[in-house]
Amino acid sequence: MIQHPELAVIDKFYDSDKSHILYQRLLQEQSWPDNRYTFAGRQFILPRLQTWHADAGIRYSYSNNLLESRPWTPLLLEIRAEIEQYLKYSFNSVLVNWYRNGEDYVGWHADDEPELREQAYIASLSLGAERQFAYRAKKSQASGRLSLNSGALLIMPVSFQQNWLHSVPKDTSVTAGRINLTFRRVAQPDKQPD
């Protein structure tokens, strides 16, 4: 399944039964806002719903849009602990995205904001409908895609963010929802990374 040398995928980090339970719980337990953001002085509605959870004192923004930090929920802490134990790496925040169907998407980007500094190592958990993860090189024509099934854990190292863009493109054939959790370690304000 894996086609990119810098990416790693654990296909069944959670089996199908556990993945289904986690998806349903997140769907019901998250307080999903009607997300609006401002870019270049204009207001937009995100083509997906999202929440941001972080340890105390952690702030994060993208496209100069500061995300509202929410406390960790018991379920998110449980998932975080299991991923941290498996990877032997600690995270202090998670972005939770709900793609309600194939009309919801995220455009081309790299997770290389200043708050991530040299710590842009990301663990991305997919739950729900299978979706395509597309990637393309910043400095060449190289590109590709891989399918992320429910329960799959995608590992993106720092080098991937430096050299590649990625997206979850629209796919009108997808009628079911997908929840994606991207665990990150964001640098605290005015502190250098460990």
ABEGO torsion letter per residue (X at the ends): XBABAABBBBABABBAAAAAAAAAAAAAABBBBBBBBBBGGBBBBBABBBBBBBBBGBBBBBGGBBBBBBBBBAAAAAAAAAAAAAAGBBBABBBBBBBABAABBBBBBBBABAAAEAAABBBBBBBEBBBBBBBBBAABABBBBBBBBBGBBBBBBAAAAAABBBBBBBBAABABBBBBBBBBBBBBBGBBBX
